[in-house]
Amino acid sequence: MVNVVVRVTVRRKLERFNVTALPFTVRVYINNQVLLPASLVRALGITHLRFADVELEYKGFVIELKGVRLLRTRHTDSRQFTIPRGGVRELYGVGPGGDIVKVISIRPSSANQ
């Protein structure tokens, strides 16, 4: 009797975010971070940035975040940034777990130099 082992590779087809322009509506994750998909990062040409100035809209308020750090993973172009606790989260009530914000603009920060 011969034992035969057959391995089958299954590729999952993932639904990707295909966002190429701003404004972009996104949820705030449980760790108070906002995800910028790789397609948007590539389209805006901000793959090399470490810090950015971001404008958000939340419940009609326009919030400007200066010098936020764009966090990256090792193998993708997507970026995440954390909404600061001090003035934004408490003042405007932006919270984790499902709040929806609109990213209006992303510009290079002066902290990149």
Sine and cosine of phi, psi and omega as CSV:
sin_phi,cos_phi,sin_psi,cos_psi,sin_omega,cos_omega
0.00,0.00,0.75,-0.66,-0.05,-1.00
-0.94,-0.34,0.78,-0.62,0.07,-1.00
-1.00,-0.02,0.80,-0.59,-0.01,-1.00
-0.89,-0.47,0.79,-0.61,0.03,-1.00
-0.95,-0.31,0.83,-0.56,0.01,-1.00
-0.91,-0.42,0.81,-0.59,0.04,-1.00
-0.95,-0.33,0.75,-0.66,0.00,-1.00
-0.88,-0.47,0.77,-0.63,0.03,-1.00
-1.00,-0.07,0.82,-0.57,0.01,-1.00
-0.94,-0.35,0.82,-0.57,0.04,-1.00
-0.98,-0.18,0.79,-0.62,0.05,-1.00
-1.00,0.05,0.69,-0.72,0.08,-1.00
-1.00,-0.03,0.92,-0.38,-0.04,-1.00
-1.00,-0.06,0.63,-0.78,0.10,-0.99
-0.99,0.17,0.90,-0.44,-0.06,-1.00
-0.99,-0.13,0.45,-0.89,0.13,-0.99
-0.98,0.22,0.82,-0.57,0.04,-1.00
-0.91,-0.41,0.97,0.23,-0.03,-1.00
-0.92,-0.40,0.80,-0.60,-0.05,-1.00
-0.81,-0.59,0.05,1.00,-0.04,-1.00
-0.52,-0.85,0.35,-0.94,0.09,-1.00
-0.98,-0.19,0.43,-0.90,0.04,1.00
-0.96,0.26,0.41,-0.91,-0.09,-1.00
-0.71,-0.70,0.80,-0.59,-0.01,-1.00
-1.00,-0.09,0.74,-0.67,-0.09,-1.00
-0.52,-0.85,0.41,-0.91,0.05,-1.00
-1.00,0.04,0.47,-0.88,0.11,-0.99
-1.00,0.02,0.81,-0.58,-0.03,-1.00
-0.97,0.26,0.16,-0.99,-0.08,-1.00
-0.89,0.46,-0.41,0.91,0.02,-1.00
-0.99,-0.11,0.37,0.93,0.02,-1.00
0.88,0.48,0.51,0.86,0.04,-1.00
-0.94,-0.33,0.46,-0.89,0.02,-1.00
-0.89,-0.46,0.76,-0.65,-0.04,-1.00
-1.00,-0.05,0.74,-0.67,0.16,-0.99
-0.95,-0.31,0.92,-0.40,-0.07,-1.00
-0.90,0.44,0.40,-0.92,-0.07,-1.00
-0.88,0.48,-0.59,0.81,-0.01,-1.00
-0.90,0.43,-0.61,0.79,0.05,-1.00
-0.94,0.34,-0.66,0.75,0.01,-1.00
-0.88,0.47,-0.68,0.73,0.03,-1.00
-0.92,0.39,-0.67,0.74,-0.03,-1.00
-0.91,0.42,-0.58,0.82,0.01,-1.00
-0.99,0.12,-0.24,0.97,0.01,-1.00
0.95,0.31,0.60,0.80,-0.04,-1.00
-0.93,-0.36,0.43,0.90,-0.03,-1.00
-0.92,0.40,-0.44,0.90,-0.06,-1.00
-1.00,-0.02,-0.15,0.99,-0.08,-1.00
-0.97,0.23,0.59,-0.81,0.13,-0.99
-0.97,-0.26,-0.52,0.85,0.01,-1.00
-0.77,-0.64,0.55,-0.84,-0.02,-1.00
-0.56,-0.83,0.38,-0.93,0.17,-0.98
-0.98,-0.18,0.83,-0.56,-0.12,-0.99
-0.86,-0.51,0.69,-0.73,0.14,-0.99
-0.94,-0.33,0.79,-0.62,0.02,-1.00
-0.89,-0.46,0.41,-0.91,0.18,-0.98
-0.85,-0.52,0.78,-0.63,0.00,-1.00
-0.63,-0.78,0.89,-0.45,0.00,-1.00
0.79,0.62,0.66,0.75,0.04,-1.00
1.00,0.05,-0.20,0.98,0.03,-1.00
-1.00,-0.01,0.70,-0.72,0.11,-0.99
-0.99,-0.12,0.86,-0.52,-0.08,-1.00
-0.92,-0.40,0.80,-0.60,0.03,-1.00
-0.95,-0.30,0.84,-0.54,0.02,-1.00
-0.95,-0.32,0.86,-0.51,-0.03,-1.00
-0.97,-0.24,0.73,-0.69,0.11,-0.99
0.93,0.36,0.56,0.83,0.05,-1.00
-0.97,0.25,0.59,-0.80,0.00,-1.00
-0.99,0.10,0.78,-0.63,0.04,-1.00
-1.00,0.02,0.94,-0.34,-0.01,-1.00
-0.99,0.14,0.60,-0.80,-0.03,-1.00
-0.77,-0.64,0.39,-0.92,0.14,-0.99
-0.99,-0.14,0.13,-0.99,-0.11,-0.99
-0.96,0.29,-0.61,0.79,-0.21,-0.98
-0.91,-0.42,0.11,0.99,-0.01,-1.00
-0.76,-0.65,0.21,-0.98,0.05,-1.00
-1.00,-0.05,-0.07,1.00,-0.01,-1.00
-0.92,0.39,0.44,-0.90,-0.01,-1.00
-0.76,-0.65,0.41,-0.91,0.11,-0.99
-0.74,-0.67,0.50,-0.87,0.15,-0.99
-0.68,-0.73,0.48,-0.88,-0.03,-1.00
-0.99,-0.11,0.70,-0.71,0.08,-1.00
-0.97,0.22,0.84,-0.54,-0.10,-1.00
-0.90,0.44,0.56,-0.83,-0.05,-1.00
-0.96,0.27,-0.72,0.70,-0.19,-0.98
-0.76,0.65,-0.93,0.36,-0.12,-0.99
-0.99,-0.16,-0.38,0.93,-0.19,-0.98
-0.99,-0.11,-0.80,0.60,-0.10,-0.99
-0.90,0.43,-0.70,0.71,-0.01,-1.00
-0.97,0.24,-0.65,0.76,-0.08,-1.00
-0.93,0.38,-0.72,0.69,-0.06,-1.00
-0.99,-0.13,-0.19,0.98,0.01,-1.00
0.98,0.20,0.36,0.93,0.05,-1.00
-0.94,0.33,0.83,-0.56,-0.05,-1.00
-0.74,-0.67,0.21,-0.98,0.00,-1.00
-0.98,0.19,0.18,-0.98,0.14,-0.99
0.99,0.15,0.62,0.79,0.18,-0.98
0.84,-0.54,-0.11,0.99,0.09,-1.00
-0.90,0.45,0.61,-0.79,-0.05,-1.00
-0.94,-0.34,0.79,-0.61,0.05,-1.00
-0.86,-0.50,0.39,-0.92,0.06,-1.00
-0.92,-0.40,0.85,-0.53,0.05,-1.00
-0.99,0.12,0.90,-0.43,-0.07,-1.00
-1.00,0.01,-0.73,0.68,-0.01,-1.00
-0.49,-0.87,0.44,-0.90,0.07,-1.00
-0.71,-0.70,0.85,-0.53,0.00,-1.00
-0.80,-0.60,0.45,-0.89,0.10,-1.00
-0.88,0.47,0.65,-0.76,0.00,-1.00
-1.00,0.00,0.38,-0.92,0.07,-1.00
-0.94,0.33,-0.23,0.97,0.02,-1.00
-0.96,0.30,-0.18,0.98,-0.03,-1.00
-0.96,0.29,-0.33,0.94,-0.06,-1.00
-0.97,0.26,0.00,0.00,0.00,0.00
